[in-house]
Amino acid sequence: MVDPVIIGNATLYLGDCRDILPTLGKVDAVVTDPPYGIGAAKKGAHSSIRDNEAWEHQDWDDRRPDASTFRQIILTSRNLAIWGGNYFADYLPPSAGWLAWIKPEAGTGFSLADMELCWTNRDMAARTGFFPRRDGNDHPTQKPVALMKWTLGFFSPGMVCDPFMGSGTTGVAAVQMGRKFIGIEREPKYFDIACKRIEDAQRQGDMFLGAVA
């Protein structure tokens, strides 16, 4: 296993979460956004997705994580939030504590989904948040930082792990909230982007400490 990159309170691994998660032990929360397995279909979708070279030349979102990966995620923490949980119903137990992200384009006939759903294992009422689609264009499925800070706000402070780190949005949110973070990403391109974004967030210090959008 490659040695991690340490950036302040963030520990970042370039590799496959199936290899790295078993070495970590327990964390306080897993908050993640796995590949939904719909990359092949999106190559024929709206131009904002279709024309992105990440969809055209990579297969990282053509397949969903398998059952053994979700078993390992569930073993890693007693507190879980998994965006796209509706795509993984075969692997996740029933829950009432769903989060729904309503996008600004909802109800306009936009070709992409009006909302996305996050499965959590929290014993709570379902909640709805309204956030923009993305802050930037570092990753074709990049979530807004405010959305991930909102998600983290449903869990007590502690070590957060994202086994599908992508461009590092969960890590940026965790750093801004003063939380420790472990991120895992297997694609070198996105790992490098995540390192830079998290380093920039760390450099800003505690400007956003404790804030939940």
LINMO-V429539 format. One record per residue. N is the residue number from 0. SS is DSSP state (alpha for helix, beta for strand, coil for the rest). OMEGA is omega in whole degrees, 0 to 359 (NA if undefined). NEAR is the number of other ideal C-beta (glycine too) atoms within 8 Angstrom. Layout:
# LINMO-V429539
{{N	SS	OMEGA	NEAR} {N	SS	OMEGA	NEAR}}
This chain:
# LINMO-V429539
{{0	coil	180	7} {1	coil	177	6} {2	coil	181	4} {3	coil	171	7} {4	beta	180	9} {5	beta	178	7} {6	beta	183	9} {7	coil	179	6} {8	coil	181	9} {9	beta	176	15} {10	beta	190	9} {11	beta	182	19} {12	beta	170	13} {13	beta	182	9} {14	coil	182	10} {15	coil	183	7} {16	alpha	179	13} {17	alpha	178	8} {18	alpha	190	9} {19	alpha	183	13} {20	alpha	182	13} {21	alpha	181	6} {22	alpha	190	7} {23	coil	190	10} {24	coil	184	4} {25	coil	172	6} {26	coil	184	13} {27	coil	178	11} {28	beta	168	15} {29	beta	177	15} {30	beta	190	13} {31	beta	181	13} {32	coil	185	11} {33	coil	171	13} {34	coil	183	10} {35	coil	181	9} {36	coil	182	9} {37	coil	182	8} {38	alpha	182	13} {39	alpha	180	6} {40	alpha	183	7} {41	alpha	178	12} {42	coil	176	10} {43	coil	185	5} {44	coil	182	9} {45	coil	185	8} {46	alpha	180	5} {47	alpha	175	7} {48	alpha	186	12} {49	alpha	185	12} {50	coil	180	6} {51	coil	186	10} {52	alpha	177	5} {53	alpha	177	9} {54	alpha	186	13} {55	alpha	191	9} {56	alpha	180	5} {57	coil	181	9} {58	coil	188	6} {59	coil	180	9} {60	coil	177	14} {61	coil	183	7} {62	coil	177	7} {63	coil	172	9} {64	coil	183	10} {65	coil	184	6} {66	alpha	182	7} {67	alpha	178	7} {68	alpha	179	12} {69	alpha	176	12} {70	alpha	179	9} {71	alpha	177	12} {72	alpha	181	15} {73	alpha	177	8} {74	alpha	186	5} {75	alpha	182	12} {76	coil	174	12} {77	coil	181	4} {78	coil	191	11} {79	beta	171	13} {80	beta	185	16} {81	beta	176	15} {82	beta	186	13} {83	coil	184	12} {84	alpha	178	14} {85	alpha	176	7} {86	alpha	187	9} {87	alpha	186	14} {88	coil	180	7} {89	coil	188	5} {90	coil	186	8} {91	coil	179	10} {92	coil	178	4} {93	coil	180	3} {94	coil	173	11} {95	coil	190	8} {96	coil	180	11} {97	coil	171	12} {98	beta	178	15} {99	beta	176	12} {100	beta	179	13} {101	beta	184	10} {102	coil	182	14} {103	coil	183	6} {104	coil	184	9} {105	coil	177	9} {106	coil	183	5} {107	coil	184	5} {108	coil	177	4} {109	coil	190	9} {110	coil	178	5} {111	coil	184	9} {112	coil	176	5} {113	coil	182	8} {114	beta	172	9} {115	beta	185	9} {116	beta	178	12} {117	beta	174	14} {118	beta	170	13} {119	beta	175	14} {120	coil	177	9} {121	coil	176	10} {122	coil	185	4} {123	coil	175	9} {124	coil	176	5} {125	coil	183	9} {126	beta	181	9} {127	beta	176	7} {128	beta	181	10} {129	beta	184	6} {130	coil	176	11} {131	coil	183	8} {132	coil	180	6} {133	coil	177	8} {134	coil	184	7} {135	coil	184	5} {136	coil	181	6} {137	coil	184	8} {138	coil	185	10} {139	coil	177	9} {140	coil	184	8} {141	coil	176	13} {142	coil	175	11} {143	coil	180	12} {144	alpha	181	12} {145	alpha	178	9} {146	alpha	182	12} {147	alpha	174	14} {148	alpha	176	14} {149	alpha	180	13} {150	alpha	180	13} {151	alpha	182	16} {152	coil	177	8} {153	coil	181	11} {154	coil	178	13} {155	coil	179	6} {156	coil	180	7} {157	coil	182	10} {158	coil	179	10} {159	beta	177	17} {160	beta	172	17} {161	beta	182	15} {162	coil	177	14} {163	coil	194	12} {164	coil	183	15} {165	coil	182	12} {166	coil	167	11} {167	coil	184	16} {168	alpha	178	14} {169	alpha	178	17} {170	alpha	177	17} {171	alpha	179	13} {172	alpha	181	13} {173	alpha	180	14} {174	alpha	180	15} {175	alpha	180	14} {176	coil	178	15} {177	coil	181	9} {178	coil	174	12} {179	coil	188	9} {180	beta	169	16} {181	beta	179	14} {182	beta	179	16} {183	beta	179	16} {184	beta	184	14} {185	coil	181	9} {186	coil	183	8} {187	alpha	181	6} {188	alpha	182	6} {189	alpha	175	14} {190	alpha	180	13} {191	alpha	178	8} {192	alpha	180	12} {193	alpha	179	16} {194	alpha	181	12} {195	alpha	182	8} {196	alpha	180	14} {197	alpha	176	17} {198	alpha	178	9} {199	alpha	179	8} {200	alpha	179	11} {201	alpha	182	12} {202	alpha	179	6} {203	coil	176	8} {204	coil	185	6} {205	coil	181	5} {206	coil	181	6} {207	coil	187	8} {208	coil	178	9} {209	coil	181	6} {210	coil	174	8} {211	coil	182	8} {212	coil	NA	8}}
